[in-house]
Amino acid sequence: MTDLELWPADGARRWQLITDAVMGGVSRGRVVADLVADRPAIRMRGAVSTDNNGGFIQIALDLAAPDAVLDGSGFTGLALDVAGNGERYGVHLRTPDVGRPQQSWRQGFVATPQWQTVLLPFAQFVPHRIDCALDPARLRRIGLVAIGREFDADLSVARLALYGSGKA
């Protein structure tokens, strides 16, 4: 099995912080490059608040250039090397089929304090406010999200890859 490294192999790809402030919420966060347990990582930290109908902070990464897609159809899913504070986080995937900010395909995981590789099969992503199935051949963006309840977020990611290609 050969993985396809998506990040950090391509230094041109940058994580972007998005909070519920885009819709009037008051959650706050930051994203920084950090050294976490001796591993270079991107770290999202902040406080999720449900005040003002809010409730999320997110780091997002474009998987393809504007008006392009990443073809993940030859792979089983996503692999993330993550560490955190023991809280549950979400992975939100977007494709060109997504027309509204709240639409995505979602799957969750718990980020333990120790580094771990989390495998997220495409078949287990659940549609959220969208009526079509996830098409891994049309991936555009991934978001790592602290969402839905008040808590302090601390999530680090050191690697993002497609896994399960079946190629030698």
Short mmCIF file of the C-alpha atoms (twelve columns), coordinates in Angstrom:
data_MODEL
# 
_entry.id   MODEL 
# 
loop_
_atom_site.group_PDB 
_atom_site.id 
_atom_site.type_symbol 
_atom_site.label_atom_id 
_atom_site.label_alt_id 
_atom_site.label_comp_id 
_atom_site.label_asym_id 
_atom_site.label_seq_id 
_atom_site.Cartn_x 
_atom_site.Cartn_y 
_atom_site.Cartn_z 
_atom_site.pdbx_PDB_model_num 
ATOM 1   C CA . MET A 1   0.000   0.000  0.000   1 
ATOM 2   C CA . THR A 2   1.376   3.395  -0.991  1 
ATOM 3   C CA . ASP A 3   0.095   6.589  0.601   1 
ATOM 4   C CA . LEU A 4   -0.146  9.843  -1.298  1 
ATOM 5   C CA . GLU A 5   1.208   12.595 0.932   1 
ATOM 6   C CA . LEU A 6   -0.917  15.733 0.696   1 
ATOM 7   C CA . TRP A 7   0.654   17.772 3.466   1 
ATOM 8   C CA . PRO A 8   3.329   18.756 4.500   1 
ATOM 9   C CA . ALA A 9   4.987   17.410 1.332   1 
ATOM 10  C CA . ASP A 10  3.702   20.369 -0.669  1 
ATOM 11  C CA . GLY A 11  4.883   23.493 1.142   1 
ATOM 12  C CA . ALA A 12  2.690   25.703 -1.052  1 
ATOM 13  C CA . ARG A 13  -0.438  24.469 0.707   1 
ATOM 14  C CA . ARG A 14  -1.391  26.607 3.692   1 
ATOM 15  C CA . TRP A 15  -3.861  26.031 6.505   1 
ATOM 16  C CA . GLN A 16  -6.371  28.824 7.084   1 
ATOM 17  C CA . LEU A 17  -8.234  29.584 10.317  1 
ATOM 18  C CA . ILE A 18  -12.001 30.068 10.077  1 
ATOM 19  C CA . THR A 19  -14.238 30.773 13.076  1 
ATOM 20  C CA . ASP A 20  -17.942 31.255 13.624  1 
ATOM 21  C CA . ALA A 21  -17.276 35.023 13.541  1 
ATOM 22  C CA . VAL A 22  -18.140 34.752 9.824   1 
ATOM 23  C CA . MET A 23  -21.754 34.286 10.983  1 
ATOM 24  C CA . GLY A 24  -21.772 36.444 14.119  1 
ATOM 25  C CA . GLY A 25  -20.376 33.927 16.623  1 
ATOM 26  C CA . VAL A 26  -17.756 34.720 19.242  1 
ATOM 27  C CA . SER A 27  -15.539 31.621 19.226  1 
ATOM 28  C CA . ARG A 28  -11.882 32.490 18.982  1 
ATOM 29  C CA . GLY A 29  -8.863  30.609 17.806  1 
ATOM 30  C CA . ARG A 30  -5.465  30.717 16.217  1 
ATOM 31  C CA . VAL A 31  -3.365  28.532 13.989  1 
ATOM 32  C CA . VAL A 32  0.409   28.373 14.290  1 
ATOM 33  C CA . ALA A 33  3.310   26.263 13.136  1 
ATOM 34  C CA . ASP A 34  4.595   24.550 16.262  1 
ATOM 35  C CA . LEU A 35  6.835   21.762 17.514  1 
ATOM 36  C CA . VAL A 36  4.596   19.277 19.364  1 
ATOM 37  C CA . ALA A 37  6.343   16.395 21.139  1 
ATOM 38  C CA . ASP A 38  9.326   16.850 18.797  1 
ATOM 39  C CA . ARG A 39  7.198   16.807 15.598  1 
ATOM 40  C CA . PRO A 40  6.680   19.848 13.371  1 
ATOM 41  C CA . ALA A 41  2.950   20.477 13.163  1 
ATOM 42  C CA . ILE A 42  0.180   22.927 12.510  1 
ATOM 43  C CA . ARG A 43  -1.659  23.621 15.747  1 
ATOM 44  C CA . MET A 44  -5.195  24.950 16.173  1 
ATOM 45  C CA . ARG A 45  -5.998  26.327 19.605  1 
ATOM 46  C CA . GLY A 46  -8.927  28.298 20.861  1 
ATOM 47  C CA . ALA A 47  -12.223 28.462 22.684  1 
ATOM 48  C CA . VAL A 48  -15.450 27.277 21.084  1 
ATOM 49  C CA . SER A 49  -18.482 29.264 22.227  1 
ATOM 50  C CA . THR A 50  -22.131 28.686 21.353  1 
ATOM 51  C CA . ASP A 51  -23.015 32.308 22.142  1 
ATOM 52  C CA . ASN A 52  -24.635 34.309 19.310  1 
ATOM 53  C CA . ASN A 53  -25.590 31.070 17.495  1 
ATOM 54  C CA . GLY A 54  -21.922 30.201 17.035  1 
ATOM 55  C CA . GLY A 55  -20.037 27.089 17.893  1 
ATOM 56  C CA . PHE A 56  -16.932 26.345 15.842  1 
ATOM 57  C CA . ILE A 57  -13.320 27.015 14.996  1 
ATOM 58  C CA . GLN A 58  -11.691 25.331 12.042  1 
ATOM 59  C CA . ILE A 59  -8.456  25.027 10.141  1 
ATOM 60  C CA . ALA A 60  -8.975  24.386 6.436   1 
ATOM 61  C CA . LEU A 61  -6.653  23.324 3.656   1 
ATOM 62  C CA . ASP A 62  -7.349  23.542 -0.054  1 
ATOM 63  C CA . LEU A 63  -6.496  20.172 -1.584  1 
ATOM 64  C CA . ALA A 64  -6.492  21.492 -5.138  1 
ATOM 65  C CA . ALA A 65  -5.925  24.738 -7.006  1 
ATOM 66  C CA . PRO A 66  -8.968  26.989 -7.530  1 
ATOM 67  C CA . ASP A 67  -11.382 25.450 -10.061 1 
ATOM 68  C CA . ALA A 68  -9.558  22.101 -9.801  1 
ATOM 69  C CA . VAL A 69  -10.085 18.902 -7.807  1 
ATOM 70  C CA . LEU A 70  -7.928  16.236 -6.196  1 
ATOM 71  C CA . ASP A 71  -8.757  12.743 -7.450  1 
ATOM 72  C CA . GLY A 72  -8.773  10.446 -4.434  1 
ATOM 73  C CA . SER A 73  -10.864 7.749  -6.122  1 
ATOM 74  C CA . GLY A 74  -8.011  5.212  -6.153  1 
ATOM 75  C CA . PHE A 75  -7.661  5.396  -2.357  1 
ATOM 76  C CA . THR A 76  -9.618  4.115  0.641   1 
ATOM 77  C CA . GLY A 77  -9.586  7.349  2.642   1 
ATOM 78  C CA . LEU A 78  -7.621  9.955  4.549   1 
ATOM 79  C CA . ALA A 79  -4.817  9.386  7.055   1 
ATOM 80  C CA . LEU A 80  -4.062  12.101 9.613   1 
ATOM 81  C CA . ASP A 81  -1.225  12.178 12.142  1 
ATOM 82  C CA . VAL A 82  -2.776  14.118 15.021  1 
ATOM 83  C CA . ALA A 83  -2.373  14.882 18.700  1 
ATOM 84  C CA . GLY A 84  -4.601  16.901 20.962  1 
ATOM 85  C CA . ASN A 85  -6.260  17.346 24.298  1 
ATOM 86  C CA . GLY A 86  -8.503  14.270 24.352  1 
ATOM 87  C CA . GLU A 87  -11.453 16.069 22.747  1 
ATOM 88  C CA . ARG A 88  -13.568 15.031 19.771  1 
ATOM 89  C CA . TYR A 89  -12.941 16.871 16.491  1 
ATOM 90  C CA . GLY A 90  -14.481 16.671 13.058  1 
ATOM 91  C CA . VAL A 91  -13.130 16.300 9.557   1 
ATOM 92  C CA . HIS A 92  -15.237 18.089 6.948   1 
ATOM 93  C CA . LEU A 93  -14.677 17.410 3.251   1 
ATOM 94  C CA . ARG A 94  -15.854 19.628 0.425   1 
ATOM 95  C CA . THR A 95  -16.139 19.064 -3.308  1 
ATOM 96  C CA . PRO A 96  -17.435 21.269 -6.140  1 
ATOM 97  C CA . ASP A 97  -20.876 19.760 -5.358  1 
ATOM 98  C CA . VAL A 98  -20.976 21.861 -2.167  1 
ATOM 99  C CA . GLY A 99  -22.656 25.210 -2.718  1 
ATOM 100 C CA . ARG A 100 -23.184 26.489 0.826   1 
ATOM 101 C CA . PRO A 101 -20.757 26.996 3.726   1 
ATOM 102 C CA . GLN A 102 -22.635 24.623 6.074   1 
ATOM 103 C CA . GLN A 103 -22.586 21.721 3.582   1 
ATOM 104 C CA . SER A 104 -19.925 19.002 3.798   1 
ATOM 105 C CA . TRP A 105 -19.275 15.317 4.372   1 
ATOM 106 C CA . ARG A 106 -18.271 14.678 7.973   1 
ATOM 107 C CA . GLN A 107 -16.502 12.174 10.166  1 
ATOM 108 C CA . GLY A 108 -15.200 12.547 13.725  1 
ATOM 109 C CA . PHE A 109 -12.232 11.383 15.779  1 
ATOM 110 C CA . VAL A 110 -10.752 11.869 19.241  1 
ATOM 111 C CA . ALA A 111 -7.342  13.558 19.356  1 
ATOM 112 C CA . THR A 112 -5.381  11.869 22.137  1 
ATOM 113 C CA . PRO A 113 -2.447  13.600 23.840  1 
ATOM 114 C CA . GLN A 114 -0.063  11.139 22.131  1 
ATOM 115 C CA . TRP A 115 0.559   11.267 18.391  1 
ATOM 116 C CA . GLN A 116 -1.650  8.820  16.509  1 
ATOM 117 C CA . THR A 117 -2.523  8.072  12.911  1 
ATOM 118 C CA . VAL A 118 -6.261  8.341  12.357  1 
ATOM 119 C CA . LEU A 119 -7.656  6.529  9.314   1 
ATOM 120 C CA . LEU A 120 -10.864 7.996  7.897   1 
ATOM 121 C CA . PRO A 121 -12.412 5.826  5.148   1 
ATOM 122 C CA . PHE A 122 -14.280 7.783  2.481   1 
ATOM 123 C CA . ALA A 123 -17.180 5.323  2.834   1 
ATOM 124 C CA . GLN A 124 -17.753 6.465  6.440   1 
ATOM 125 C CA . PHE A 125 -18.126 10.196 5.730   1 
ATOM 126 C CA . VAL A 126 -21.716 11.300 6.376   1 
ATOM 127 C CA . PRO A 127 -23.397 13.996 4.263   1 
ATOM 128 C CA . HIS A 128 -24.352 17.139 6.199   1 
ATOM 129 C CA . ARG A 129 -27.054 19.321 4.611   1 
ATOM 130 C CA . ILE A 130 -26.315 17.883 1.179   1 
ATOM 131 C CA . ASP A 131 -28.225 15.187 -0.701  1 
ATOM 132 C CA . CYS A 132 -25.498 13.498 -2.743  1 
ATOM 133 C CA . ALA A 133 -22.853 10.941 -1.863  1 
ATOM 134 C CA . LEU A 134 -19.214 11.912 -1.426  1 
ATOM 135 C CA . ASP A 135 -17.279 11.504 -4.676  1 
ATOM 136 C CA . PRO A 136 -13.594 11.035 -3.711  1 
ATOM 137 C CA . ALA A 137 -12.628 11.828 -7.313  1 
ATOM 138 C CA . ARG A 138 -13.689 15.448 -6.720  1 
ATOM 139 C CA . LEU A 139 -12.030 16.517 -3.441  1 
ATOM 140 C CA . ARG A 140 -11.455 20.225 -3.053  1 
ATOM 141 C CA . ARG A 141 -10.992 21.115 0.637   1 
ATOM 142 C CA . ILE A 142 -10.563 19.579 4.083   1 
ATOM 143 C CA . GLY A 143 -11.429 21.217 7.381   1 
ATOM 144 C CA . LEU A 144 -10.418 20.073 10.862  1 
ATOM 145 C CA . VAL A 145 -13.112 21.400 13.142  1 
ATOM 146 C CA . ALA A 146 -13.841 21.950 16.816  1 
ATOM 147 C CA . ILE A 147 -17.620 22.252 16.745  1 
ATOM 148 C CA . GLY A 148 -20.986 22.052 18.422  1 
ATOM 149 C CA . ARG A 149 -20.319 22.606 22.106  1 
ATOM 150 C CA . GLU A 150 -18.356 24.881 24.390  1 
ATOM 151 C CA . PHE A 151 -14.824 23.630 24.995  1 
ATOM 152 C CA . ASP A 152 -11.157 24.557 24.706  1 
ATOM 153 C CA . ALA A 153 -9.686  23.223 21.469  1 
ATOM 154 C CA . ASP A 154 -6.083  22.104 21.044  1 
ATOM 155 C CA . LEU A 155 -5.438  20.038 17.933  1 
ATOM 156 C CA . SER A 156 -2.133  19.450 16.136  1 
ATOM 157 C CA . VAL A 157 -1.687  17.844 12.725  1 
ATOM 158 C CA . ALA A 158 1.696   16.720 11.420  1 
ATOM 159 C CA . ARG A 159 0.650   14.785 8.307   1 
ATOM 160 C CA . LEU A 160 -2.238  14.429 5.889   1 
ATOM 161 C CA . ALA A 161 -2.299  11.688 3.241   1 
ATOM 162 C CA . LEU A 162 -4.538  9.532  1.104   1 
ATOM 163 C CA . TYR A 163 -4.173  5.864  2.089   1 
ATOM 164 C CA . GLY A 164 -5.113  2.462  0.746   1 
ATOM 165 C CA . SER A 165 -4.219  2.815  -2.921  1 
ATOM 166 C CA . GLY A 166 -3.469  -0.857 -3.447  1 
ATOM 167 C CA . LYS A 167 -0.480  0.218  -5.547  1 
ATOM 168 C CA . ALA A 168 2.881   -1.436 -4.982  1 
# 
